[in-house]
Amino acid sequence: MYNQKIIDQISAKLIHRNESVAVAESVTSGHLQAALSLGENARQFFQGGVTTYNIGQKTRLLDVEPIHASSCNCVSGQVADEMARHIAELFISAWGIAITGYATPVPECDINSLFAHYAIYYRGKLLLANKITSQLKNVSEVQIDYVNKILVDFLGVISE
């Protein structure tokens, strides 16, 4: 399901650097948190995270700007950016990762292709922001696809 080899490499690198990561999720419904918790000695690098599905919780818990968030159904690069920055602050973590997007089409909002925005923060600075897509159809497969893509990119960022 999750790319365990990548997770173990992330674990080893963060433990070696004596750094931790916290996660804010929406579309992946806790899958990114679950994946990181599978890393060897996870308690030494994984602070935890939150899953927020609606604008109320995103603005209340993660300081997402409400006017912008309401204009885009909470799915944008800006929302992911704000979520990542604030989750790192909330959990007092060196790294913050956030994702928001769609795992199913929403025809009434003219969302027919599946995509998500994610951001990776390090010590208050945005290091990576990206939009990813999935061609899969099953919701849980889309979520896992997003998670595995983020894990690969996160490993790349912490390896630089």
C-alpha positions as CSV (number, residue, x, y, z in Angstrom):
1,M,0.0,0.0,0.0
2,Y,2.4,2.7,1.2
3,N,6.0,2.8,-0.1
4,Q,7.7,1.3,3.0
5,K,11.2,1.7,1.6
6,I,10.7,5.5,1.1
7,I,9.1,5.8,4.6
8,D,12.1,4.0,6.2
9,Q,14.5,6.3,4.3
10,I,12.6,9.4,5.6
11,S,12.7,8.0,9.1
12,A,16.4,7.4,9.0
13,K,17.1,10.9,7.6
14,L,14.9,12.8,10.0
15,I,16.2,10.8,13.0
16,H,19.8,11.4,11.9
17,R,19.0,15.1,11.6
18,N,17.2,15.1,14.9
19,E,14.2,16.7,13.2
20,S,10.5,16.0,13.2
21,V,7.5,16.3,10.9
22,A,3.9,17.1,11.4
23,V,1.1,16.7,8.8
24,A,-2.2,18.5,7.9
25,E,-4.5,16.6,5.6
26,S,-7.8,16.9,3.9
27,V,-8.2,14.8,0.8
28,T,-5.9,11.9,2.1
29,S,-8.0,11.5,5.2
30,G,-5.1,10.5,7.5
31,H,-3.3,8.3,5.1
32,L,-0.2,10.4,5.2
33,Q,-0.2,10.2,9.0
34,A,-0.7,6.5,8.8
35,A,2.2,6.1,6.4
36,L,4.6,8.1,8.4
37,S,3.6,6.2,11.6
38,L,4.9,3.1,9.9
39,G,8.5,4.4,9.8
40,E,11.0,2.7,12.0
41,N,11.1,4.5,15.4
42,A,8.3,6.8,14.3
43,R,8.0,8.4,17.7
44,Q,11.5,9.9,17.2
45,F,10.5,11.9,14.1
46,F,6.7,11.9,13.6
47,Q,4.9,14.5,15.7
48,G,1.4,13.7,14.4
49,G,-1.1,15.6,12.5
50,V,-4.7,16.7,11.9
51,T,-7.3,15.9,9.3
52,T,-9.6,18.8,8.5
53,Y,-12.3,18.4,5.9
54,N,-14.2,21.7,6.0
55,I,-13.4,25.4,6.0
56,G,-14.4,25.9,9.6
57,Q,-11.8,23.5,10.9
58,K,-9.1,24.6,8.4
59,T,-9.5,28.2,9.5
60,R,-9.9,27.5,13.2
61,L,-7.1,24.9,13.6
62,L,-4.7,25.8,10.8
63,D,-5.2,29.6,10.3
64,V,-6.3,29.2,6.7
65,E,-7.5,32.5,5.3
66,P,-11.3,32.1,5.1
67,I,-12.2,34.3,2.2
68,H,-9.7,32.7,-0.2
69,A,-10.6,29.2,1.1
70,S,-14.3,29.7,0.5
71,S,-13.7,30.9,-3.0
72,C,-11.9,27.7,-4.0
73,N,-13.7,25.0,-1.9
74,C,-10.5,25.0,0.3
75,V,-8.5,23.5,-2.6
76,S,-5.6,25.6,-3.8
77,G,-1.9,26.0,-3.5
78,Q,-2.4,28.9,-1.0
79,V,-4.6,26.7,1.2
80,A,-2.0,23.9,1.2
81,D,0.8,26.4,1.9
82,E,-1.1,27.9,4.9
83,M,-1.9,24.4,6.2
84,A,1.7,23.3,6.0
85,R,3.1,26.4,7.7
86,H,0.7,26.3,10.5
87,I,0.8,22.6,11.2
88,A,4.6,22.9,11.8
89,E,4.0,25.8,14.2
90,L,1.2,24.0,16.0
91,F,3.2,20.8,16.5
92,I,6.5,22.7,17.1
93,S,8.1,20.7,14.3
94,A,10.9,21.5,11.9
95,W,8.9,20.1,9.0
96,G,5.2,20.6,8.0
97,I,3.5,18.9,5.1
98,A,-0.1,19.6,4.0
99,I,-2.4,18.3,1.3
100,T,-5.8,19.4,0.1
101,G,-7.6,18.3,-3.1
102,Y,-10.1,15.9,-4.7
103,A,-10.3,12.1,-4.5
104,T,-13.6,11.9,-6.4
105,P,-15.0,14.1,-9.2
106,V,-17.4,16.9,-8.1
107,P,-19.4,17.6,-11.2
108,E,-21.5,20.3,-9.6
109,C,-18.3,22.3,-9.0
110,D,-17.0,21.4,-12.5
111,I,-14.3,19.2,-11.0
112,N,-13.9,16.2,-13.3
113,S,-10.2,15.5,-13.0
114,L,-8.6,14.5,-9.7
115,F,-5.9,16.7,-8.3
116,A,-4.5,17.9,-5.1
117,H,-2.2,20.7,-3.9
118,Y,0.5,20.0,-1.3
119,A,3.2,22.0,0.4
120,I,6.3,21.2,2.4
121,Y,7.6,23.7,4.9
122,Y,10.9,23.6,6.8
123,R,11.6,25.9,9.7
124,G,9.1,28.5,8.5
125,K,10.1,28.5,4.8
126,L,8.2,27.0,1.9
127,L,10.5,24.5,0.2
128,L,8.2,22.8,-2.2
129,A,4.6,23.4,-3.4
130,N,3.1,21.2,-6.1
131,K,-0.1,20.1,-7.8
132,I,-0.4,16.4,-8.3
133,T,-3.0,14.4,-10.2
134,S,-4.3,10.8,-10.2
135,Q,-5.8,8.8,-12.9
136,L,-7.1,6.2,-10.5
137,K,-10.9,5.9,-9.8
138,N,-11.2,4.2,-6.4
139,V,-11.1,6.8,-3.6
140,S,-8.7,5.0,-1.3
141,E,-6.4,4.2,-4.2
142,V,-6.3,7.9,-5.2
143,Q,-5.5,8.9,-1.6
144,I,-2.7,6.3,-1.4
145,D,-1.4,7.4,-4.8
146,Y,-1.2,11.0,-3.5
147,V,0.5,9.9,-0.3
148,N,3.2,7.9,-2.2
149,K,3.9,10.8,-4.5
150,I,4.3,13.2,-1.6
151,L,6.6,10.7,0.3
152,V,8.9,10.5,-2.7
153,D,9.0,14.3,-3.0
154,F,9.5,14.7,0.7
155,L,12.5,12.3,0.7
156,G,13.9,14.3,-2.2
157,V,13.6,17.5,-0.3
158,I,15.2,16.2,3.0
159,S,18.0,14.5,1.0
160,E,19.2,17.8,-0.6
